[in-house]
């Protein structure tokens, strides 16, 4: 059953990848930046991570550099109607927008709640969250990819609520309710 789901997810991703490549190839008047943006979206849509394939390493490394320097997220001009609801956007991470497992206490007195990632890129396909890629991760792998497309068992969550959950768990642990007695 799991193998069938994995094959289904892989074939679905292949169809999405081909559609994005075709849209990029057919778009009239694509500039160099637009071609890069299409490659970035294609690579970000990979459930295995944006740099799993060697062809994706250069455009994604360029993306990380651009985002670290405050440059805007690249665009991709799709053919009208070929990719409705497909877009990607970067959100810079903070204690107000983070994965719960990337939150930590920092600052001068270890009293400031911080996020251990630089940002997250949410990629929607068909107006549905398909992947979320956390990038610039402190002390870990450079990215964490959350896959929500067809065949995924991962449950989507709202990163704006992670700090509240983190603080609730910290309070429970301080009060002795976190599993330690």
C-alpha positions in Angstrom: 0.0 0.0 0.0 2.8 2.4 1.0 4.7 1.6 -2.2 1.6 2.3 -4.3 1.2 5.7 -2.6 4.8 6.5 -3.1 4.5 5.6 -6.8 1.3 7.7 -7.1 3.0 10.7 -5.4 6.0 10.3 -7.7 3.9 10.1 -10.8 1.8 13.1 -9.7 5.0 15.1 -9.1 6.2 14.1 -12.5 3.0 15.4 -14.1 3.2 18.7 -12.1 6.9 19.1 -13.1 6.1 18.5 -16.8 3.2 21.0 -16.7 5.4 23.6 -15.1 8.2 23.0 -17.6 5.8 23.2 -20.5 4.3 26.4 -19.1 7.7 27.9 -18.8 8.7 26.8 -22.3 5.5 28.1 -23.9 5.3 31.5 -22.1 5.9 34.3 -24.6 8.4 37.0 -23.8 10.1 35.1 -20.9 13.0 37.1 -19.5 16.0 35.4 -17.9 14.6 36.2 -14.4 11.3 34.6 -15.4 13.0 31.4 -16.6 14.9 31.3 -13.3 11.6 31.8 -11.4 10.0 28.9 -13.3 13.0 26.6 -12.4 12.7 27.7 -8.8 9.0 26.8 -8.6 9.7 23.5 -10.3 12.5 22.6 -7.9 10.5 23.8 -4.8 7.6 21.5 -5.8 9.8 18.4 -5.4 8.6 16.4 -2.3 12.2 15.2 -1.8 13.5 18.8 -1.3 14.4 21.6 -3.6 18.0 20.5 -4.2 17.5 16.7 -4.4 18.3 16.8 -8.2 21.6 18.3 -9.4 19.7 20.4 -12.0 18.0 22.2 -9.2 21.1 23.1 -7.2 22.2 26.2 -9.2 18.8 27.9 -9.3 18.0 27.1 -5.7 21.4 28.3 -4.4 20.9 31.5 -6.4 17.5 31.8 -4.7 19.0 31.4 -1.2 21.6 34.1 -1.9 18.9 36.5 -3.3 16.6 36.0 -0.3 19.5 36.5 2.2 20.3 39.8 0.4 16.6 40.9 0.6 15.9 40.5 -3.1 12.3 39.8 -4.1 11.1 36.3 -4.8 11.5 35.5 -8.5 8.5 35.3 -10.7 7.4 32.9 -13.4 5.1 34.1 -16.2 2.9 31.1 -17.0 0.8 30.9 -20.1 -2.6 32.4 -19.3 -4.9 29.7 -17.9 -2.2 26.9 -17.8 -1.4 27.1 -14.1 -4.2 28.9 -12.3 -3.6 28.9 -8.6 0.1 28.1 -8.9 2.4 30.5 -7.0 5.2 30.6 -4.4 5.9 33.2 -1.8 8.6 33.6 0.8 7.8 34.6 4.4 10.7 35.6 6.6 10.7 33.5 9.7 10.2 34.9 13.2 8.7 33.8 16.5 5.4 34.7 14.9 5.9 32.5 11.9 7.9 29.3 12.5 7.8 25.6 12.8 7.4 24.6 16.4 10.5 22.4 16.4 12.6 25.4 15.1 11.6 27.7 18.0 14.2 28.3 20.7 15.0 30.7 23.5 17.8 33.2 22.5 18.9 36.7 22.9 21.2 38.3 25.5 19.4 36.6 28.5 18.0 33.6 26.7 14.5 35.2 27.2 13.6 36.0 23.6 11.7 33.5 21.5 13.4 33.1 18.1 13.0 31.0 15.0 15.9 28.8 13.8 15.1 29.4 10.1 15.5 32.4 7.9 12.2 31.9 6.1 9.6 29.6 4.6 8.5 29.4 1.0 4.9 28.2 0.5 4.2 26.7 -2.9 0.6 26.4 -3.9 -0.5 24.4 -6.9 -4.2 24.6 -7.8 -4.8 27.0 -4.9 -3.7 24.2 -2.4 -0.5 24.2 -0.3 1.7 21.7 -2.1 5.1 22.2 -0.4 6.5 24.4 2.4 10.3 24.7 2.4 12.0 26.1 5.5 15.4 27.6 4.5 18.4 29.0 6.2 18.1 26.6 9.1 20.4 27.2 12.0 22.7 24.3 12.8 20.9 21.7 10.7 20.3 20.7 7.1 19.9 23.8 5.0 16.2 23.1 4.3 13.3 21.2 5.6 10.6 20.3 3.0 7.0 19.7 4.1 5.1 17.9 1.3 1.3 18.2 1.3 0.5 17.1 -2.3 -1.3 13.9 -3.5 -0.3 10.9 -1.5 1.0 12.8 1.5 0.0 11.8 5.0 1.5 15.1 6.4 -1.1 17.3 8.1 -0.9 21.0 7.2 -0.5 23.4 10.1 -0.5 27.1 10.6 3.0 28.4 11.4 1.5 31.5 13.0 0.2 29.3 15.9 3.5 27.5 16.6 4.7 30.0 19.2 1.5 29.7 21.2 1.9 25.9 21.2 5.6 26.1 22.1 4.9 28.5 25.0 2.0 26.3 26.2 4.3 23.2 26.3 7.1 25.2 28.0 4.6 26.3 30.7 3.3 22.7 31.2 6.9 21.5 31.6 7.6 24.2 34.2 4.5 23.2 36.1 5.4 19.5 35.9 2.7 18.5 33.4 5.0 17.8 30.5 5.5 14.1 31.2 8.1 14.6 33.9 6.9 13.9 37.5 
